[in-house]
Amino acid sequence: MVDLSATRPVASERRPDSAGELPLRRFSPCPPNALFIGASTGGPQALATLFEELAPHLDAVPVFVVLHMPTDFTSVVAGQIERLTGRSTIVAKHGESPCPGNIYFAPGGTHMRLLRLGSSLVICHKDSPPENFCKPSVDVLFRSAAAAYGPSTLGLILTGMGSDGLAGSRAIVAAGGSLIAQDEASSVVWGMPGAVAQAGLASAVLPLGRIAAAVSGLLKGVRPRGVA
């Protein structure tokens, strides 16, 4: 069993020394209609910390998560998040329509994307090669998010090794959406969020312990104080 509480990162309020120099974008004026999250190393614990606070504010939006984990562990993590939050948290099925308030994990070893079919939105699996050595890939999900939701897309890049999510984050920004990156001090590895932050794609670079409050504010149409 994956223990989501034993090794949670400390949600430090200290910003990395370079944080003040990072370029920040303005948040989209559109409240998010969906939340998209990418995480890798340290991700299960970071997600537990995030969802424990954020869960009461997710009634109106679906949440989609790509977590780099061995195939057999994805359902374990999803089950533990569901028990922690009381939210329906499932490994997404091909062809199902997402429901507000539910949390959908990409299946291990399979890309997950969102497709609009007329007026309907469906979750689709894609058995294509890995991207950034990852399958599922954050880039695949984020690109589809940008196409499906446009300026109402909100992406979160949490702790993780490598740069998966960088190209997808560019697509979200190009579509008018917004991104929040976890800061270096609270990340186990600042690879994925660091790549997005240093590329100037994030509207906020925040400690893990402040991300849930920022997201809940954005869902209500309120921008976090002190950030773009």
PyMOL commands that set and color helices and strands:
alter all, ss='L'
color gray80, all
select helices_A, chain A and resi 19-21+43-57+71-85+138-152+166-174+192-198+208-219
alter helices_A, ss='H'
color red, helices_A
select strands_A, chain A and resi 34-39+63-67+89-91+103-105+111-117+120-126+153-157+178-182+204-206
alter strands_A, ss='S'
color yellow, strands_A
deselect
rebuild
show_as cartoon
